[in-house]
Amino acid sequence: MKRSISLLLILALIIGIFAYVGFKMSEDDGTVSLNVTILVPSAFGDKSINDSAYAGGEMLKEDGMNVKYIECKDVDHKKNMMQAALDSDVVVCVGWEFWEITEVADNNPNVKFIWADNAVDEPDEYPNLINIMYAQNEASYLAGYVAAAVSESGIIGAVGGNEDTATNDFIAGFTQGAHDCNRKTDVLTVFAGGDYDNPELGEQLAKGLYDQGADVVFQIAGLTGTGVYKAAQESGHYAIGVDMDHKIEFPEYDDSILCSVKKDIGKSIRKLVFQYAHEGTFEGGRVVLGNMAKGYVDLVYGDKNSKQLLADNLKEEIVKIKEQIIDGDIKVDTVRNN
């Protein structure tokens, strides 16, 4: 009888501990689950950071998590965060638009927050918030090297969505990589003024660069940047994709896209939530850097069905350069503070 009582007490204690840290236990198999809400500033379907975050959510569903999504449609970011916090163990926000996350995190100390692709100024003041920044400059260095190696005119370009820290970090690595390949390469840059949902504008900006002699253009502008692919195809030039593998996402432009700078936001979100659910650890109050060494940024070339536009010896050279970046032998320029 005493043994039965002891076992019941132990079981009650275990359940109490899981309840305290916010975990849910499945009645079917005893696995740990969490209620997770992922918020994006605009909408899914951008073939960029929003869709990468969605892919992370789908992976978490496979892990047994309860995942919901909120598309803010460019309005009510704070209101949506507050609503998500009411019934979530973890709230994930993607993009700079969620800058009011500090206030929401302060008001919901028992909820864990993840801010992807941005960071607060004083992260240690928010113990329930993890910030994720990405070393997009590292993969962009590889893209710049490829662009300069392929270019016949000696002029390459970049179309940025906005002249902000993240975009300029892409450009810093891209420019350095190009110049390390060929110091005489000219790098032209234009920006879409914060408009990430306008393919026609992206096409127009890219045409302007191609008209100035650029024969490879790197797009860093979400849906706006997809217009770069159309301009490249129509002019017989090349483009480089961003955030996801655009040779796969845009097979209609496979002949024009050389490669893509992949920033795996979904993978990083999945890892942090999975770690919290299964290890009970959430190291808030810090900035996590998703770099090449951790596998969160890379240069990708499509899949087995994609047309490979780069010579094998150039790809082999890129592999060696990647190893040098990971080992620290090549220091890639950055504009990040964190």
Steps between C-alpha positions, in 0.01 A plus 500: 500500500782738591674416171181585304466830681865584431460425130191718484687784670791471257263499203318805635831677550612429141171625358523808721849578375392478136199719572723756673731543203208514256532160336206286400510119512317294243258253657578255219876457515630724776700721261551865586315759293476878495254754369700706251384802302707633209434854385616656173468872422322468169389167351628160399578430139802732479745216423721676754527533877126461565484171313821383666337562840192309384721205405641510853148488640414199289811321632385578854161345421683183401674521839160494668461872571173687467581775251289798391587772252408869490542714189497863616439638150729793590270626780441445874832330573487574873133406530565168331796426728288571807224274369747221427643522851162421655501134398858423399799354679732641233440800274727533197517834315681539168638835384575851622132595495455337842718760676237532778579145608682627810183645648300188422770275646511713817125469542506121451793368708375140490497490120817437302570726202729454200577796273644377172708720271533784749613579853426741783764748612540359851412129474603412857207704632248255350560151646198349318617621157755343263612711204629332185726685258644339189842519340354568157822682419689167500284331237480828307880501481476173306229648278717802425793276414281299261357814340844647434630169368210464256476864394634584155442875528673543834182664633257334740211635703262457792135595545422552869155528651603775741818675600512346847747300709400155376504599133828687535648194671417294191660767283813525717577131458398501132731791421796355691463161333483661156811708561692205643424315176577795275597832654397686185136389526251786530206436737187709437219517757141626493221480757122459482429749779357241738255352248538122522180406315546654156653272234444765233720742694765231539495438127536871430793540741676195359457623143668821605801305628517280190481814285805633686698192402440262788465140386435342843254650752448382858143550622450576872142623488244227573216488247623825346823320418321236296466763230878483467464147362265614226736781405795259494314251283380761252843664468699176485688575822525329840359544849572368850220409742459560871369343823370177341629284213346693215611260228250264663238761597501665155567222248371722218815710546739207545700604193560846647567434871862405570455416868337633817614630836297289741413632845335211684273681745273197529781270605615738775147544636445128505822437692430754777139386554593131485777558754260675735239225467732204545778635720309765694762762419427845364802726521332836467660838537744446215562528129560179306703529180392259228818473298650272237673281756161418657346428161253789503638685196643352181525528123270253324460390138160333479444123490558213259233639267659846484721615215851550635636824355830509688811310398604216731840658567329821620277299733807322636664837559190616687519195727858591594408864561208391718739295715727803533209713621392237753858461625539876532773527238279737302341779702185613325395864527182569695290797606337314792550627855429157651 
